[in-house]
Amino acid sequence: MAALTAFCDETGTHGCAPLTCVGGYVFDEDGQKAFTEKWAEVMEPLRRRGIRYFHAAPCNAGDEPFSNLNFAERQALFGDLISLVRDTAKFGMAAGIEDHIFKEVMERNKVQEFTGSKYTACALRSLSSLQQWADEQGFDGKILYRFESGNEHQGEADCMMRCIADSPDLSKRFRYEGHSFEPKYSLLPLQAADLWVWLWQRAFSDENWSAYLRSLLRKPGHIPHYVHHMTDLSLNMLALVNMTYGVKSNREYERQNGKVRTYRF
């Protein structure tokens, strides 16, 4: 059976952002090819106006480099991307956690060695959404995981993904084929992931669905979206599973005995 590819982006990973989210879209080979070709056609004329790739937040606000586009042009860009995602992606997924929940669990249980940062925890939890879809659909093929590069916790996430790859049970559960970290400008479906996680975080933070999100999810013709809002229970379960299978961060975090403090490198 042909492999699928999951393209994942992140938002809200800085400091004390109220919500951290990792998510994106899954494409089959034909869908990925169609998306890449058609979105490249949309973006090509914008290169002359200083725009290398789509980024939802500055495009919506009219900030650089999208300040060269008027409101109608920026609105049309959102519309084109939403329409293309609906036509080519198989499904979307997202995992998010609130900052205060993460901090409370880490303070109480000291399990960050097995969850990693908020970004890493969300990235690993998003794999369970793909597992859920695969189980429901009876999909026995492989999934290639491709994340946007550049996050400060990329090295940690890469390390823990490699631990999953080394586990026969987990690699089978998540249909693991491989993973990589690549920039938005070179891997166009990551721009669809950027759109989705930005919309989902805004909907959570503002408690209000934007016109863009309603358009993305409208029926008929919508694609399924799996969303998991992580709780203290699901975060602890992630830590327990990773502890069982030896999936550990390559960073040192404070543990129950208090002898090792958190540091960054």
C-alpha positions as CSV (number, residue, x, y, z in Angstrom):
1,M,0.0,0.0,0.0
2,A,1.3,3.4,-0.9
3,A,2.7,5.7,1.8
4,L,1.1,8.8,3.1
5,T,2.9,12.0,4.1
6,A,2.0,14.1,7.1
7,F,3.1,17.8,6.9
8,C,3.3,19.5,10.3
9,D,3.8,23.0,11.5
10,E,3.7,24.6,14.9
11,T,2.5,27.8,16.5
12,G,2.7,29.3,20.0
13,T,6.0,27.7,21.0
14,H,7.6,30.8,22.4
15,G,8.0,31.4,26.1
16,C,4.6,31.5,27.9
17,A,2.3,31.4,24.9
18,P,-1.1,30.5,26.3
19,L,-1.5,27.6,23.8
20,T,1.1,25.6,21.9
21,C,-0.1,23.7,18.9
22,V,1.4,21.3,16.3
23,G,-0.6,20.0,13.4
24,G,-1.1,19.9,9.7
25,Y,-2.4,17.8,6.8
26,V,-1.9,14.3,5.5
27,F,-1.7,13.8,1.7
28,D,-1.4,10.7,-0.5
29,E,1.0,10.8,-3.4
30,D,-1.4,12.2,-5.9
31,G,-2.8,14.8,-3.5
32,Q,0.7,16.0,-2.6
33,K,1.7,16.3,-6.2
34,A,-1.5,18.2,-7.1
35,F,-1.2,20.5,-4.1
36,T,2.5,21.3,-4.8
37,E,2.0,22.0,-8.5
38,K,-1.1,24.2,-8.1
39,W,0.1,26.1,-5.1
40,A,3.4,26.8,-6.8
41,E,1.4,28.4,-9.7
42,V,-0.4,30.6,-7.2
43,M,2.8,31.7,-5.4
44,E,5.0,32.2,-8.4
45,P,3.7,35.7,-9.4
46,L,4.1,36.8,-5.8
47,R,7.9,36.3,-5.9
48,R,8.2,39.5,-7.8
49,R,6.5,41.3,-4.9
50,G,8.9,39.9,-2.3
51,I,6.8,36.9,-1.1
52,R,8.6,33.6,-1.0
53,Y,6.0,31.5,0.8
54,F,2.6,31.8,2.5
55,H,2.6,32.6,6.2
56,A,-0.9,33.1,7.7
57,A,-0.3,35.5,10.5
58,P,1.5,38.3,8.6
59,C,-0.7,37.7,5.5
60,N,-3.8,38.3,7.6
61,A,-2.3,41.4,9.3
62,G,-0.8,42.8,6.2
63,D,2.7,42.8,7.7
64,E,5.9,42.3,5.8
65,P,6.3,40.7,3.3
66,F,2.6,40.8,2.6
67,S,2.3,44.6,3.0
68,N,2.7,44.8,-0.8
69,L,-0.7,43.1,-1.2
70,N,-4.0,44.9,-0.6
71,F,-6.8,43.4,1.6
72,A,-8.6,41.8,-1.3
73,E,-5.5,40.2,-2.6
74,R,-4.6,38.8,0.8
75,Q,-8.2,37.5,1.3
76,A,-8.0,35.8,-2.1
77,L,-4.8,34.1,-1.2
78,F,-6.4,32.6,1.9
79,G,-9.3,31.5,-0.3
80,D,-7.1,29.9,-2.8
81,L,-5.2,27.9,-0.2
82,I,-8.3,26.8,1.6
83,S,-9.9,25.6,-1.6
84,L,-6.8,23.7,-2.6
85,V,-6.5,22.0,0.8
86,R,-10.1,20.8,0.6
87,D,-9.5,19.4,-2.9
88,T,-6.2,17.6,-2.2
89,A,-5.6,16.7,1.4
90,K,-7.0,13.5,3.0
91,F,-7.4,14.9,6.5
92,G,-6.1,17.4,9.0
93,M,-4.9,17.0,12.6
94,A,-3.7,19.1,15.5
95,A,-2.6,18.6,19.1
96,G,-2.4,21.5,21.5
97,I,-1.7,22.2,25.1
98,E,-2.2,25.2,27.3
99,D,0.8,26.6,29.1
100,H,-0.7,26.4,32.6
101,I,-1.6,22.7,32.2
102,F,1.9,21.8,31.0
103,K,3.5,23.7,33.9
104,E,1.2,22.2,36.5
105,V,1.9,18.6,35.3
106,M,5.6,19.2,35.1
107,E,5.7,20.7,38.6
108,R,3.7,17.9,40.1
109,N,5.1,14.9,38.3
110,K,8.5,15.9,36.9
111,V,8.0,13.8,33.7
112,Q,9.4,16.2,31.2
113,E,12.2,13.7,30.4
114,F,9.5,11.6,28.7
115,T,7.4,14.4,27.2
116,G,10.0,17.0,26.2
117,S,9.0,20.6,25.6
118,K,5.5,21.7,24.9
119,Y,6.4,21.6,21.2
120,T,7.8,18.1,21.4
121,A,4.8,16.8,23.4
122,C,2.3,18.2,20.9
123,A,4.4,16.8,18.0
124,L,4.4,13.4,19.5
125,R,0.7,13.5,20.4
126,S,-0.2,14.4,16.8
127,L,1.1,10.9,15.8
128,S,-1.8,9.4,17.8
129,S,-4.3,11.3,15.7
130,L,-2.8,9.7,12.6
131,Q,-2.9,6.4,14.3
132,Q,-6.6,6.9,15.1
133,W,-7.4,7.7,11.5
134,A,-5.3,4.7,10.2
135,D,-7.1,2.4,12.7
136,E,-10.5,3.7,11.7
137,Q,-9.8,3.4,8.0
138,G,-7.9,0.1,8.2
139,F,-4.8,1.7,6.7
140,D,-1.9,-0.6,6.9
141,G,0.6,1.4,4.8
142,K,3.3,3.7,6.0
143,I,3.3,7.4,7.0
144,L,6.2,9.8,6.4
145,Y,6.3,12.6,8.9
146,R,7.7,16.0,7.7
147,F,7.9,18.9,10.1
148,E,8.8,22.5,9.5
149,S,12.4,23.1,10.5
150,G,13.8,25.8,12.7
151,N,12.1,25.3,16.1
152,E,14.5,25.5,19.0
153,H,13.3,22.1,20.2
154,Q,13.8,20.4,16.8
155,G,16.8,18.4,18.0
156,E,14.8,17.1,21.0
157,A,11.8,16.1,18.8
158,D,14.2,14.5,16.3
159,C,15.8,12.4,19.0
160,M,12.4,11.2,20.4
161,M,11.1,10.4,16.9
162,R,14.3,8.3,16.4
163,C,13.4,6.4,19.6
164,I,10.0,5.7,18.1
165,A,11.6,4.5,14.9
166,D,13.7,2.1,16.9
167,S,10.7,0.6,18.7
168,P,9.0,-2.1,16.7
169,D,5.8,-1.6,18.6
170,L,5.6,2.1,18.3
171,S,6.8,2.3,14.7
172,K,4.1,-0.2,13.8
173,R,1.4,1.7,15.8
174,F,2.2,5.0,14.1
175,R,2.9,3.4,10.7
176,Y,6.3,5.1,10.8
177,E,8.2,5.4,7.5
178,G,10.6,8.2,8.4
179,H,10.7,11.8,9.4
180,S,12.5,15.0,8.5
181,F,12.5,18.7,9.3
182,E,12.4,21.1,6.3
183,P,11.7,24.8,5.6
184,K,8.3,26.1,4.4
185,Y,9.6,27.6,1.2
186,S,11.0,24.3,-0.1
187,L,8.1,22.0,1.0
188,L,4.9,23.7,-0.1
189,P,2.4,21.5,1.8
190,L,3.9,22.9,5.0
191,Q,2.2,26.2,4.1
192,A,-1.2,24.4,4.3
193,A,-0.1,23.2,7.8
194,D,0.7,26.8,8.7
195,L,-2.8,27.9,7.8
196,W,-4.5,25.2,9.8
197,V,-2.6,25.5,13.1
198,W,-2.9,29.3,12.9
199,L,-6.7,29.1,12.4
200,W,-7.1,26.5,15.2
201,Q,-5.0,28.5,17.7
202,R,-7.0,31.6,16.9
203,A,-10.3,29.8,17.3
204,F,-9.2,28.5,20.7
205,S,-7.8,31.8,21.9
206,D,-10.6,34.1,20.7
207,E,-13.4,31.5,21.2
208,N,-14.6,32.6,17.8
209,W,-14.5,30.9,14.4
210,S,-13.2,33.1,11.7
211,A,-14.7,33.2,8.2
212,Y,-11.6,31.4,7.0
213,L,-12.0,28.5,9.4
214,R,-15.7,28.3,8.6
215,S,-14.8,28.1,4.9
216,L,-12.2,25.4,5.5
217,L,-14.7,23.2,7.5
218,R,-17.9,23.9,5.6
219,K,-20.0,21.1,4.3
220,P,-20.4,19.5,1.9
221,G,-16.9,18.7,0.6
222,H,-15.1,19.2,3.9
223,I,-12.2,16.9,4.9
224,P,-12.1,15.5,8.5
225,H,-10.0,17.3,11.1
226,Y,-8.8,15.5,14.2
227,V,-8.1,17.9,17.1
228,H,-6.8,16.9,20.5
229,H,-6.7,19.4,23.3
230,M,-4.2,17.9,25.7
231,T,-5.2,17.6,29.3
232,D,-3.2,16.6,32.4
233,L,-4.3,13.1,31.9
234,S,-3.3,12.8,28.2
235,L,0.1,14.5,29.0
236,N,0.7,12.0,31.8
237,M,-0.3,9.1,29.5
238,L,2.1,10.3,26.8
239,A,4.9,10.3,29.5
240,L,3.9,6.8,30.6
241,V,3.9,5.3,27.1
242,N,7.2,6.9,26.3
243,M,8.7,5.7,29.7
244,T,7.5,2.2,28.9
245,Y,9.2,2.2,25.5
246,G,12.3,4.2,26.4
247,V,11.4,7.3,24.4
248,K,13.4,10.0,26.1
249,S,14.5,13.5,25.5
250,N,18.2,14.3,24.9
251,R,17.9,17.2,27.2
252,E,18.2,17.1,30.9
253,Y,15.1,18.1,32.9
254,E,14.3,18.4,36.5
255,R,13.3,15.0,37.9
256,Q,11.4,13.9,40.9
257,N,14.5,13.8,43.1
258,G,15.2,17.4,42.2
259,K,18.8,16.8,41.5
260,V,18.8,17.7,37.8
261,R,17.6,21.2,36.8
262,T,16.3,22.2,33.4
263,Y,18.7,23.8,31.0
264,R,18.8,24.7,27.3
265,F,21.5,24.1,24.7
